[in-house]
Amino acid sequence: MPSNAATQAARLSVAPMMDWTDRHCRFFHRQISRHALLYTEMVTSPALVRGGAVHLLDHNPEEHPVALQLGGSDPAELAEAARIGAEVGYDEINLNVGCPSDRVQSGTFGAVLMKTPGLVAECVAAMKAVVDVPVTVKCRIGVDDQDPETVLPDVIARVRDAGCDYLIVHARKAWLQGLSPKENRDIPPLDYELVLRMAEAFPDLPMSINGGIETLDAAQELIDRGLNGAMIGRAAYHRPWDILANVDSALFEASAAVPSREAVIDAMRPYIDAHLEAGGKLHQITRHMLGLFAGQPGARTWRRILSERANRPGEGCALLDEALDRMQQPETLAG
């Protein structure tokens, strides 16, 4: 995918989220939006290069456009991981410079790399040298006691000069000591204005913003203020139809009709059947579908039936039909 196509796809992207944005989640999201850019969970370069865990790159052709997020800090190893990712068909290779978890820090990658911007630039340059697809970076505005006004422009300038095609900025600091990964997603204050100033200061590097974006309207407002795109994480996962159903027409000027929730379920049926036939379990897919009816009458019934029964042996698409039927019963609607 050429760089300009990657930039276009990134107008609205779904954030990489560990344990959430696996291949089943991405296939599900793709049935709602044909154009939003989807990301894998973070895959570490040691797992691919030293561990040979190429199965972590499994994906369905329908997922495109889809980006591979890598975690690592060794330029040569990241280059090899990027080469493998591009070879199996990913449209973009993204470097994680934002994850604050202890496990990531111990591997010297993620948000801790904000402390070594020169190394981040080396990693970007090494990956750029071996792949033809866009190489992008997702970072924080700073970590711990760093001054974001100083460190963020330094990081941006270095990755731009190294050839970075696109930057996604999570508009919060990460506190590597004292806050859990979950707390790091909520407690450090958002600073959208800083990211907007960076987009203005670096007009030659396309830039998306991430963090605390709950609605498509909020994403559109940030784009209208000068950003190239917006990345939405938890809201897109917990309320997928609300976020993704109208994005193609709103941000990508596509003319296709908005899919109904029932049409999305129907589109999932052949995929589910194939997964079950290959020995998979229903809950591996339906756990990502629990929020499809968020805010709608009967949504609690839908979630409860799938949550309680999708992990039972022998369950298949008939359980989706039962959940839909139960949602429409008068006592369910009244509740």
N, C-alpha and C positions, 0 to 999 in steps of 0.2 A: 504494500500500500504506500503510494507516494506520500511525502511529508504533508502536502497540502490536503490530501484526503484524510490523513490522520488528524490534522487540525480540525477539519470539518466534522469528523466523527466525534471528536472530543468536546463539541459544543455541549453535550450532556453525556456524562459517563457515570457508571456505577462503580463505586470505590472497591478496590481489592479488600476483602475482609476474611481473615483467617477463620476457618471452620464454617464459613457461610457461602462464599462465592465459588463453590466447586463447579464441576462441569454440569451437574444437574440443575443447579441454580441458574447458571448462565443460559442453558437451553430454555428453561422456563421464562426467564426475562426476555429472551429473544422472541418468544411468541407474543409478547406484548408490544415491544418496540423493535422495528426492523433496523433502526439507525443508531441508537445509543451505543456508545463504546463500552464494552464489557471487559472486566479485568479478572484474571485468575487470582486465587489466593497467592500469597507470596510463596515462591519456590526458591530454596537456597541453592546457590551455585555449588557448594560442596556436595549437596545431595545429588545433583545432576552429574557433576564431573567426576567426583570421587566415588559417590555411591551408586552411580549408574541408574538412578531412579527415574528413568525416562517415562515410566507410567504416569508420573505426576503431570506430564504434559498432555495427557489424553484430552481430546476435545472433539466436538462434533462440528462438521463443516457448517452447519446452520448457525453456529455461534458468531461468525464473522459479522462486523469487525470485532476482534477480540485481541487483547494485549496480555502479554506474559509479564508478571512482575517478579523480578529477581531480587534476592537478598544476598549480599556478599560484600567483601571489601578487598579482594585480591584481583587486580586488574586482569591478569592473564586468565584466571579461573572464570571471572565474569564474562570475559570475551568468549571463552569456549562455551559457557552456558548460553550466552546470547546466540552464538552460532547454531547450537542445537535447537534452541527455541525457534529461530527463524527458519531453520531447515524443516521443522515439522509443521510450519505454516502459520505461526502467529504473526499478526499484522503490525505489532509494535513490541519493543522490549523496554520495560520500565525498571528503573533502579530505585529500590526502597531506601529512602533517606529520612524516613519519618516514624517507623515503628518503635515504640519506647519499651517494649517488653524486656524483662531481664534476660530471657533466653536469646533474644536478638542482640542485646548488648554484649553478652558473653562471646558471641561470634564476631564481634566488632563490625556489626552492620546495623542498618536501621538509623534511628534518629541520632545515635552517638556519632555518626559520620558528619553531622553538622559541625563537629569540633575540628574536622580535618578536611576543609573544602578542597585543598590541593589533591588529596587522595580521591575524593569524589570525581574531580575533573579527570584524573588519570583513568578511573574506571570507565567514565563516559567515553573518553577518547579510545580506549582499548576496545570497547564494544562497537563503537562506530566504525572502527577499522575493519571489522570482519562481517558486518551485516549490511544489507541494503534497505532494510525496513527502518522506520524511525526509532531512535533511541531517546527515551524520555526519562525524567527524574520526578519523583514525588518526595517533597521535603516538608519540614516544619519551618516556622519562622525563626526558630532558635531552640536551644535547650538550656535548662538550668539557669545560671546567672548571665548567660550571654545577652548582649543588647541586640535585639532583632534589627534595629535600625542600622546596625553596623554589620552584623554577620550575614543577614539575608542578602543584601546587595552583593556582598563578596562571593557568597555561594553562587548566586545567579550569574554574575559576571564570569566566574570560572567555568561553570558548566556550559554557558553559551559559547565561550571561546573554545571549549573542548568539542563542540559540535552538537550539543543537545538540541533536539528538534522541538521539544515541547516541555514545559514545566508545569507541574501541579503543586500548588502550595496549600497545605493544611494550615489554616490561618490561626493556629495556636502554637504556643511553646510546648515542648515536651519536657517534663521534669523526670529525669532519669533516676533520681533518688527521692523517695518520699511519696510518690503517687503510683498507683497501680496502672496497668494499661487502660482499664476501664475508666479510672478517674482522669487519666490523661486525655480522654475523649470529651470530657465535660467540664472539668474544673478550671484549667488555664483559660483565661478570657480570650475570646475571639478578637482578632484585629483585622477586619476586612479592609480598613482604610490603608493599612500598610501594604497589603497585597495590591490594592488598586494603584497605589503610588508606584509600586515596583513595575506593574504592567505599563504605566506611563513612562517610567524611566528606562525600560528595556523594550521598546516597541519592536525590536527585531527578534524577540523570543516569544512565541505564542505562549499564553499563560492561562491556566484554569485555577479556580479556587475551590477549596474543600473545607468542610467543617461547619456543622450546625445548619446546613441548608435543608429545610423541611418541606418545601413546596416547589413546584415548577415555576410559580410566579416569582418566588425569591431567587431562583436560579436565573430567570430571565432578567430580573432587575440588575443583578450583578453583571451579567453579560452586557446589558445596555449601558452600564457605567464604564465599560472599557476593557473588560476581560474577554478572552476568546472562548471560554467555556466554564462550566461548573461541574463539579463532581459531587454526587450525592451518595451517601453510604447507608446508614441505618434506616432512614426514611424509605429509601428505595427497596430495602429488604422487607421491612415490616408492612409497608403499604405499596406493594409493587404496581398495582393497577393505577392507583392514584397518581403516582409519579411518572410511570412510563407510558400509559395509554395514550396520552395526548402530546407526548414529546415530539413525535415524528412530524406532526403538523405545526406545532408551535415553534420548534427550534430548527427543524430540518426542511420545512416547507414541502413536506410530502403530502400527497393528496389521497392516500389510501384511507379507507374508513377505519375508525377506531374500533378495535376488536372488543366484543363483549367479554365479560368474565367467563361465560359459558363457552364461548368460542375458544378462549385460551385453554380451557380444560379439555375441550375436544381435540385441540392441536397437540396436547400432551399425551393423549391415549396411545398412539402408536409407539411413541418413545418409551412410555411406561411398559407397554407389553414387551417390547424388545429387551428392555432392561431385566424384566422378570424372567424372560425366556433364557437370558444369559446367566441366570443364577443370582441376580440382584434382589434387593428387598424394596418393597413399596415405600417404606418410610424414608429411604435414602433420597427419594425424589419429593415426596409429599411434604416433608418437613420444611421445604422451601416455599410451599404453596399455601401455608397456613394464613398468611396475611392477604390473600387475594380478595377477600370480601370485607376487609377492614372498614369499619364504619357503616356497613350495610346491615339490614335486618337479617337475623339468623347467622351472623358472622361467628358468634360464640359456638353455635352448634357445629358449624363447619370445622372450626379449630378443634373442638373437643373430640369429634368422631375421628378425625384424622390422627390427632395426637394419641388417642387411647388405643386405636386399633390397627393403624398402618404398619406397626411392627410385628403383627401376628403372622404366623406362617399361613401361606395360602391366600392372603388378601391381594386383591388386584383392583382393576378399574371399577369393578362393581361397588367398591367402597366409596368412590367418588360420587357415583349415582345415588347411593343411599344418603350420603351427606347432603347432596343437593336436594333430594326429596324431603329430607327432614327439615332443612332450612325453610322450606316453603309451607310447612304445616302451620296452621293458625296459632297453636300454642307457642310455637317457636317465635313467630313474628311478634306475638303479644309480649313475649319475654324480652 
